[in-house]
Amino acid sequence: MRRQENKNYAILGLCMRAGKLITGAQGTEKAVKSGEGVLALFDASASDGTKKAIRDACTYMRVECLQLPSGVLSRETGKAGRMAAAVTDASFARGIIRAVGEAAKQYD
């Protein structure tokens, strides 16, 4: 992964340290369903069942859901094996959406 891409996703680590990120597939699904999560994220390498459960919860609760490249979520949060996360702060959610968009533009 290129150095600039690391900078784009660094906001995930800030969000984690601020306590505004709930990690894990079950925690993410629960946060979205309870209305606490304002943005759901999942790793591209997550299982199909995990992706479906999170997408279904997001669709039902009208919460935005983003797929991140493989390994980004684990690396940036410092928690190995994390496949899903929910952001509980609207400002961090906007920043993450912007960062994902900028990272995607680098490949165009």
N, C-alpha and C positions, 0 to 999 in steps of 0.2 A: 504494500500500500504506500502511496506517495506521501511525502511529508505534509503537503498542503491539505490532503484529505484528513490527516490526523488533526490538524488545526480546526477543520470544519466540525468534526465530531467531538471536540474537547468540551463542548457545552454539556455533553452527557455526564462527564466526570464532575463538572461544577454542580449540576443538578443533583447528582448522587450525594456529594458532600454537603449540600444544603438541606438534605433530607426531603427532597421533593420528588424522589423517584422510588417507586415500588417495583422490585424485581421479582422474577419468577413467573411462570405461566399461571399458576393458580392465584397468586397475589394480584397479577395484572387483571385477570378476568374478574376477580372480586372487586377490585378498585373501580373498574369500568361499570360493573353492574350496580355498585352502590352510589355512583355519581361522583365519586371522589376523583377518578381519573379523567383528565381532560384531553389526553393524547395517549394512544397505545402504540408501542413499538414492538416489533418482533424480528428476530434474526432470520435471514434467508435460509439458513440450514435447520430451522426448527421443524419439528415433525408436522405432517399434514393435519393431524388431529389438533395440535396446539394452534396452528394458524387458523383453522376453521373455528375453534372455540372463541378465539380472540376476535376474529372478524365478525362472527355472529353477535357477540356481546356488543361490539362497537356499532354494528348496524342497528341493533335494537335500541341502544341508548343514544344513538346519533353522536358518536364520538369518533374523531378522526383516527385513522390507523395507518401506520407506515411500516414498510418492510425495509430493514437495514441490510447492507452487505454482510456476508458471513463473517463472524468474529468481531465485528465492530462493537456490539453491545457488551460483550464480555471484556474486551480489551479496555474500552473507555471507562467502564464502571469499576474495573479492578476485581470483578467477581467472575471466576472461571465457570464456564458452562451455562451462563445466563442466556436464555432464548427469548425472553419477553420482559417488557417493563411498561409501567404506566407512569406518566408524568402528572403530578397533582397541582402544578402551578401554571396558570395561563401564560405568564411571561416567559417561563422556560419553554413551554410548549411552542410558542411563536418562534423563539430562537432556534429550537431544534428543527422545526419545519423549514425555516430559512436555511439552516446549515445543510440539511438533506438536499434542498433544492440547489444550493451552491455546489455541493459535491457532485450532484448529477450533471450539472452544466460542464464540469471539467471533463467529462467523458464524451460530450457532444462535439 
